Amino acid sequence: MKRCIAGKRRESGFTLLELLAAVSLLAIGFFVVFSAMGSATRSLLKDDEATHLALTARSIFDGHARGAVQVGQWQGDEDRVHWNLASTVMRSTAAVKLFKLELTLTDGYREEHFTTLRAQSSDVRLTP
């Protein structure tokens, strides 16, 4: 509806400048939200990769700690991950040997290092 005030017509609505400002603010808001979503997605991917490597390391440690722990070096591939395991004796007493197990996992461009200690009775016999 148009009203005349003192011989002038007034139209209600937004000017082109106001519409451009609103669209610009909306675009900036979408940019911020989508950037945050992209960062969150990248963080989740990195966390998933780290979890996968940690679970693989635990599996390898558990597999090599069954029975008697031996001094030496081993390597292999498990679930698209190349691994190197080194076992050394840190301390040895008449009753207990303390082994240090150092594991390096390589998954493409990413490399992670894990270390753990295992105690073993000195009277454990090695079986072939």
Sine and cosine of phi, psi and omega as CSV:
sin_phi,cos_phi,sin_psi,cos_psi,sin_omega,cos_omega
0.00,0.00,0.70,-0.71,-0.02,-1.00
-0.95,-0.31,0.69,-0.72,0.04,-1.00
-0.88,-0.48,0.55,-0.84,0.06,-1.00
-0.97,-0.22,0.82,-0.58,0.08,-1.00
-0.85,-0.52,0.90,-0.43,0.02,-1.00
0.78,0.63,0.70,0.72,0.10,-1.00
0.99,0.11,0.01,1.00,0.01,-1.00
-0.94,-0.35,0.61,-0.79,0.08,-1.00
-1.00,-0.04,0.67,-0.74,0.09,-1.00
-0.89,-0.45,0.73,-0.68,0.07,-1.00
-0.94,-0.35,0.65,-0.76,0.05,-1.00
-1.00,-0.03,0.49,-0.87,-0.01,-1.00
0.60,-0.80,-0.07,-1.00,-0.03,-1.00
-0.98,-0.22,0.51,-0.86,0.06,-1.00
-0.99,0.12,0.25,-0.97,0.01,-1.00
-0.89,0.45,-0.59,0.81,0.02,-1.00
-0.90,0.43,-0.66,0.75,0.03,-1.00
-0.91,0.42,-0.63,0.78,0.04,-1.00
-0.91,0.41,-0.66,0.75,0.04,-1.00
-0.89,0.45,-0.66,0.76,0.03,-1.00
-0.89,0.46,-0.69,0.73,0.00,-1.00
-0.90,0.43,-0.68,0.73,0.02,-1.00
-0.91,0.41,-0.62,0.79,0.03,-1.00
-0.90,0.45,-0.71,0.71,0.02,-1.00
-0.90,0.44,-0.64,0.77,0.04,-1.00
-0.90,0.44,-0.67,0.74,0.03,-1.00
-0.90,0.44,-0.66,0.75,0.03,-1.00
-0.90,0.44,-0.67,0.74,0.03,-1.00
-0.87,0.49,-0.70,0.71,0.04,-1.00
-0.89,0.45,-0.63,0.78,0.03,-1.00
-0.87,0.49,-0.71,0.71,0.00,-1.00
-0.90,0.44,-0.70,0.71,-0.01,-1.00
-0.90,0.43,-0.71,0.70,-0.02,-1.00
-0.94,0.35,-0.54,0.84,0.09,-1.00
-0.90,0.43,-0.69,0.72,0.02,-1.00
-0.89,0.45,-0.64,0.76,0.02,-1.00
-0.91,0.41,-0.62,0.78,0.04,-1.00
-0.91,0.42,-0.67,0.74,0.04,-1.00
-0.90,0.44,-0.67,0.75,0.02,-1.00
-0.90,0.44,-0.63,0.78,0.01,-1.00
-0.91,0.41,-0.68,0.74,0.04,-1.00
-0.89,0.45,-0.65,0.76,0.03,-1.00
-0.89,0.45,-0.65,0.76,0.04,-1.00
-0.90,0.43,-0.62,0.78,0.04,-1.00
-0.90,0.43,-0.70,0.71,0.03,-1.00
-0.89,0.46,-0.65,0.76,0.02,-1.00
-0.91,0.42,-0.63,0.78,0.03,-1.00
-0.91,0.42,-0.66,0.75,0.04,-1.00
-0.90,0.44,-0.69,0.73,0.01,-1.00
-0.90,0.44,-0.65,0.76,0.03,-1.00
-0.90,0.44,-0.68,0.74,0.02,-1.00
-0.87,0.49,-0.71,0.71,0.00,-1.00
-0.92,0.40,-0.63,0.77,0.01,-1.00
-0.91,0.42,-0.66,0.75,0.03,-1.00
-0.93,0.37,-0.59,0.80,0.07,-1.00
-0.90,0.43,-0.67,0.74,0.03,-1.00
-0.88,0.48,-0.70,0.71,0.00,-1.00
-0.88,0.47,-0.65,0.76,0.03,-1.00
-0.89,0.46,-0.68,0.73,-0.01,-1.00
-0.92,0.38,-0.70,0.71,0.04,-1.00
-0.86,0.52,-0.72,0.70,-0.02,-1.00
-0.91,0.42,-0.61,0.79,0.01,-1.00
-0.91,0.40,-0.58,0.82,-0.02,-1.00
-1.00,0.00,-0.13,0.99,0.01,-1.00
-0.99,-0.16,-0.06,1.00,0.07,-1.00
-0.92,0.40,0.70,-0.72,-0.01,-1.00
0.95,0.31,-0.62,-0.78,-0.07,-1.00
-1.00,0.03,0.72,-0.69,0.08,-1.00
-0.99,0.17,0.69,-0.72,-0.02,-1.00
-0.87,-0.50,0.42,-0.91,0.09,-1.00
-0.99,0.15,0.71,-0.71,0.03,-1.00
0.38,-0.93,-0.15,-0.99,0.03,-1.00
-0.76,-0.65,0.63,-0.77,0.01,-1.00
-0.69,-0.73,0.39,-0.92,0.09,-1.00
-0.52,-0.85,0.31,-0.95,0.00,-1.00
0.01,-1.00,-0.14,-0.99,0.04,-1.00
-0.78,-0.63,0.70,-0.71,0.04,-1.00
-0.58,-0.81,0.86,-0.51,0.09,-1.00
0.80,0.61,0.82,0.57,0.02,-1.00
0.89,0.46,0.31,0.95,0.00,-1.00
-0.86,-0.50,0.79,-0.62,0.09,-1.00
-1.00,0.01,0.70,-0.72,-0.03,-1.00
-0.74,-0.67,0.48,-0.87,0.10,-0.99
-0.77,-0.64,0.80,-0.60,-0.02,-1.00
-0.84,-0.54,0.77,-0.63,0.06,-1.00
-0.85,-0.52,0.71,-0.70,0.00,-1.00
-0.84,-0.54,0.80,-0.60,0.03,-1.00
-0.73,-0.68,0.39,-0.92,0.06,-1.00
-1.00,0.01,0.83,-0.56,0.03,-1.00
-1.00,0.04,-0.76,0.65,0.00,-1.00
-0.63,-0.77,0.50,-0.86,0.03,-1.00
-0.62,-0.79,0.79,-0.61,0.11,-0.99
-0.87,-0.49,-0.03,-1.00,0.00,-1.00
-0.90,0.43,-0.48,0.88,-0.09,-1.00
-0.97,-0.23,-0.53,0.85,-0.15,-0.99
-0.68,-0.73,0.63,-0.77,0.16,-0.99
-0.93,-0.36,0.68,-0.74,0.04,-1.00
-0.94,-0.34,0.89,-0.45,-0.02,-1.00
-0.98,-0.20,0.62,-0.79,0.12,-0.99
-0.95,-0.32,0.86,-0.52,0.03,-1.00
-0.95,-0.30,0.85,-0.53,0.01,-1.00
-0.90,-0.43,0.82,-0.57,-0.08,-1.00
-0.84,-0.54,0.74,-0.67,0.09,-1.00
-0.88,-0.47,0.82,-0.57,0.04,-1.00
-0.93,-0.36,0.69,-0.72,0.04,-1.00
-0.82,-0.57,0.86,-0.51,0.02,-1.00
-0.82,-0.57,1.00,0.01,-0.05,-1.00
0.93,0.38,-0.90,-0.43,-0.03,-1.00
-1.00,0.03,-0.18,0.98,-0.11,-0.99
-0.98,-0.18,0.70,-0.71,0.02,-1.00
-0.77,-0.64,0.75,-0.66,0.00,-1.00
-0.80,-0.60,0.55,-0.83,0.02,-1.00
-0.89,-0.46,0.71,-0.71,0.03,-1.00
-0.76,-0.65,0.60,-0.80,0.02,-1.00
-0.68,-0.73,0.64,-0.77,0.08,-1.00
-0.56,-0.83,0.30,-0.95,0.05,-1.00
-0.91,-0.41,0.61,-0.79,0.06,-1.00
-0.75,-0.66,0.77,-0.64,0.07,-1.00
-0.99,-0.13,0.61,-0.80,-0.02,-1.00
-0.58,-0.81,0.65,-0.76,0.05,-1.00
-0.89,0.46,0.64,-0.76,-0.04,-1.00
-0.94,0.35,-0.33,0.95,-0.03,-1.00
-1.00,-0.03,0.19,0.98,0.05,-1.00
-0.95,0.30,0.77,-0.64,0.00,-1.00
-1.00,-0.03,0.68,-0.73,0.05,-1.00
-0.99,0.16,0.74,-0.68,0.05,-1.00
-0.94,-0.35,0.66,-0.75,-0.03,-1.00
-0.94,0.33,0.00,0.00,0.00,0.00
